[in-house]
Amino acid sequence: MNDFGEQYHAAQHAIATLKSLVREVVSNAPDGGLRNSEIGRTLGNYSGHVEHEGHISRTLLEMLKAEGVVQQNPVNKAWTLRNHFER
């Protein structure tokens, strides 16, 4: 059986780097935030099928949301940093 420990750690490092970059882009967004596609295009992510070309992985955004870092406006679908002073 192969030991995938090295690959696992490399993948975790890559995910942490991407999450950090997404957070940085969102933190520099204009008031009102950025939509998924705008975040992806800012980071040069142009993969995906035609309808979602340029989108950053929803998984990354949901990870950041679960960690309490970002939030999504349900009306305009824009992502912003979560205000940690809100209850």
C-alpha positions in Angstrom: 0.0 0.0 0.0 1.3 3.5 -0.9 1.8 6.1 1.8 0.0 9.2 0.6 1.1 11.4 3.6 3.3 13.6 1.5 0.6 14.2 -1.1 -2.0 14.9 1.6 0.2 17.5 3.2 1.0 19.1 -0.1 -2.7 19.3 -0.9 -3.5 20.8 2.5 -0.8 23.4 2.0 -2.3 24.3 -1.5 -5.8 24.6 -0.1 -4.5 26.8 2.7 -2.8 29.0 0.2 -5.9 29.3 -2.0 -8.1 30.1 1.0 -5.6 32.8 2.0 -5.7 34.3 -1.4 -9.4 34.3 -1.7 -9.6 36.0 1.7 -7.2 38.7 0.5 -9.2 39.3 -2.6 -12.4 39.6 -0.7 -10.9 41.8 1.9 -9.9 44.3 -0.9 -13.3 44.1 -2.6 -15.4 47.3 -3.0 -18.3 47.8 -0.7 -20.9 45.1 -1.6 -18.3 42.4 -2.1 -17.5 40.3 -5.1 -19.3 37.5 -6.9 -17.7 34.1 -7.2 -16.8 34.7 -10.9 -15.1 38.0 -10.0 -13.0 36.3 -7.3 -12.0 33.6 -9.7 -11.1 36.0 -12.5 -9.0 38.1 -10.1 -7.0 34.9 -9.2 -6.7 33.9 -12.9 -9.0 30.9 -12.5 -10.5 30.5 -15.9 -11.3 26.8 -15.8 -14.7 25.2 -15.5 -17.5 24.6 -17.9 -18.8 27.4 -20.1 -21.6 28.6 -17.7 -19.2 28.9 -14.8 -15.9 29.8 -16.4 -13.8 31.9 -14.1 -15.5 30.8 -10.9 -13.4 30.0 -7.9 -14.3 26.7 -6.3 -17.5 26.9 -4.3 -15.9 24.4 -2.0 -13.2 27.0 -1.0 -15.8 29.6 -0.4 -17.9 27.3 1.7 -14.9 26.3 3.7 -14.2 29.9 4.5 -17.8 30.5 5.3 -17.8 27.5 7.7 -14.7 29.0 9.4 -16.5 32.3 9.9 -14.3 34.2 7.5 -16.7 35.2 4.7 -20.4 35.5 4.1 -22.6 35.6 1.0 -25.3 38.1 0.4 -28.4 36.0 -0.6 -29.7 38.8 -2.8 -26.8 39.7 -5.0 -24.7 36.6 -4.3 -21.6 38.7 -3.5 -19.1 37.5 -1.0 -17.7 39.8 1.8 -15.6 39.3 4.9 -17.8 38.5 7.9 -18.1 41.2 10.4 -16.9 39.6 13.6 -18.6 42.3 15.7 -22.1 41.1 14.6 -23.9 38.6 16.7 
